[in-house]
Each structure stands twice: as structure tokens, then as C-alpha cells.
Amino acid sequence: MAIYRELAQAYPDRYRGDLAASLSNLGNRFSELGCLADALAAAQEAVAIYRELAQAYPDRYRPDLARSLSSLGVRFSKLGRPVEALPAEQEAVAIRRELAEVYPDRYRPELAVSLSFLGMLLSELGHSAEAARMRREAERIKDDYSNT
């Protein structure tokens, strides 16, 4: 990680994306090891970097931002913080909806995953009707792909 940090500092246009990807991977490994606070910190840093990159290069980094936001939502959820998970997953869904409009074959499956997770969060927070709507939409997308 230290090497990517140095490279990203020296050559930000070239290596900030690699740093963000490494942070996302590190967050996943921390989570697998049960180091949830460390996983959250890595996910938050990855989101911050991807957010900046997506602002400058939306076509290249918006999918990564959505993926990172979803991971951040999962990290908050695993820590028992669904209220903080919700906005991250809602933003991921919004980005994935936009991407799926332009590239449906590529991004609709990811949208379905995000909708399912969003439905789970909403249910956990007592928003049953909205949760059911998200789950139904996710199932419709999954059904569309299983019938093709």
C-alpha cells in the first residue's frame, strides 16, 4: 500500500485509481479477517478517491465509484450501522441505474445486486414497502437475465 501511496502522490493521474483499487481490496481482506473497523477505513478512503476520479473522468471511474459505495455500505452494515450504510447504497443504486440505462447488458446485474442489498437495508430500518419494491425490481432484473 505504501508504494501505491507514493506513486499516487508523485503521479496522481496515473496511480490514484490503482491506489483506490488496492484500498478496496485491502478492505475486502480486512473484512474477511474480521477486522471490520479497518475494513471500513479502507472502504471510506477508496470511496473518497473514486469520487474525485469520477468527477474528473466519469466514463472511466463511475462504475468503480458505485462498486466502492456498495462495499462501503456493506462495511457499515457489518458493523451494525445500517443508517450509515443506506446513503452509500442509495448512491450506488443511482449510479448503477444510470450506467444500466446506457449499458444494460453490462450493468443491470450489478444494479440487481445493489437493489437487493438496498432492500435488505430498508427492511432492517423498517421501510417495508420500499424494501419490497427494491426486492421486486431486483428479481425482475434477475428474471430477465435467466430467461435470455
C-alpha positions in Angstrom: 0.0 0.0 0.0 2.8 2.4 0.8 4.2 2.0 -2.7 0.9 2.9 -4.3 0.6 5.9 -1.9 4.0 7.1 -3.0 3.2 6.6 -6.7 -0.2 8.3 -6.4 1.4 11.2 -4.7 4.1 11.5 -7.4 1.9 10.7 -10.4 -1.7 11.2 -9.4 -3.2 10.9 -12.9 -1.6 7.5 -13.4 -1.8 5.9 -9.9 -4.7 7.2 -7.9 -7.0 4.7 -9.5 -4.6 1.9 -8.6 -4.4 3.2 -5.0 -8.2 3.2 -4.7 -8.4 -0.3 -6.2 -5.8 -1.5 -3.7 -7.7 0.1 -0.8 -10.9 -1.6 -1.9 -9.0 -5.0 -2.0 -7.5 -4.3 1.4 -10.9 -3.5 2.8 -12.2 -6.8 1.5 -9.3 -8.7 3.1 -9.7 -6.9 6.4 -13.4 -7.8 6.3 -12.6 -11.5 5.7 -10.3 -11.4 8.7 -13.0 -9.8 10.9 -11.1 -6.5 11.2 -14.3 -4.5 10.5 -13.1 -1.1 11.6 -10.0 -1.4 9.4 -12.2 -2.6 6.5 -14.4 0.5 6.9 -11.5 2.9 7.0 -10.1 1.4 3.7 -13.5 1.5 2.1 -14.0 5.1 3.1 -10.7 6.1 1.6 -11.3 4.2 -1.6 -14.7 6.0 -2.0 -13.1 9.4 -1.4 -10.5 8.7 -4.1 -13.0 7.2 -6.6 -15.4 10.2 -6.0 -12.6 12.6 -7.1 -11.6 10.4 -10.0 -15.3 10.0 -11.2 -15.7 13.8 -11.1 -12.7 14.2 -13.4 -13.2 11.1 -15.5 -16.8 9.9 -15.2 -16.8 7.4 -18.0 -13.8 5.6 -16.6 -14.5 5.8 -12.8 -18.2 5.9 -12.1 -18.5 2.1 -12.2 -15.7 1.9 -9.7 -17.3 4.5 -7.5 -20.6 2.6 -7.5 -18.7 -0.6 -6.6 -16.9 1.2 -3.8 -20.0 2.8 -2.5 -21.7 -0.6 -2.3 -18.7 -2.0 -0.4 -18.8 0.9 2.0 -22.5 0.1 2.6 -21.6 -3.5 3.3 -18.9 -2.4 5.7 -21.3 -0.1 7.6 -23.9 -2.9 7.7 -21.5 -5.5 9.1 -20.7 -3.0 11.9 -24.4 -2.8 12.7 -24.7 0.7 11.3 -27.5 0.4 8.7 -28.4 4.1 8.9 -24.9 5.0 7.6 -25.0 2.1 5.1 -28.2 3.4 3.5 -27.0 6.6 1.7 -23.9 4.8 0.3 -26.1 2.1 -1.2 -28.7 4.6 -2.4 -25.9 6.4 -4.2 -24.6 3.2 -5.7 -28.0 2.3 -6.9 -28.4 5.7 -8.5 -25.1 5.4 -10.4 -25.8 1.9 -11.4 -29.3 2.9 -12.7 -27.6 5.5 -15.0 -25.0 3.0 -16.1 -27.6 0.3 -16.8 -29.6 2.8 -19.0 -26.6 3.2 -21.3 -25.0 -0.3 -21.0 -27.8 -2.7 -19.8 -26.0 -5.9 -20.5 -23.0 -4.9 -18.5 -24.6 -3.1 -15.5 -28.1 -4.5 -14.9 -26.8 -7.5 -13.0 -24.8 -5.2 -10.7 -27.9 -3.0 -10.3 -29.9 -6.1 -9.2 -27.3 -6.8 -6.5 -27.4 -3.3 -5.3 -31.2 -3.2 -5.3 -31.3 -6.4 -3.3 -28.9 -5.0 -0.7 -30.8 -1.8 -0.6 -34.0 -3.7 0.0 -32.4 -5.5 2.9 -31.2 -2.2 4.5 -34.6 -0.6 4.0 -36.3 -3.6 5.6 -33.9 -3.5 8.5 -34.7 0.2 9.0 -38.4 -0.5 9.0 -39.2 0.7 5.5 -41.1 -2.4 4.4 -43.0 -1.2 1.4 -39.9 0.5 -0.2 -37.8 -2.6 0.7 -40.3 -4.9 -1.1 -40.3 -2.6 -4.1 -36.5 -2.8 -4.3 -36.5 -6.6 -4.0 -39.2 -6.9 -6.7 -37.2 -4.8 -9.1 -34.0 -6.8 -8.4 -36.0 -10.0 -9.0 -37.4 -8.7 -12.3 -33.8 -7.9 -13.5 -32.6 -11.3 -12.4 -35.5 -13.0 -14.2 -34.8 -11.0 -17.4 -31.3 -12.5 -17.4 -32.3 -16.0 -16.5 -34.8 -16.0 -19.4 -32.3 -15.0 -22.0 
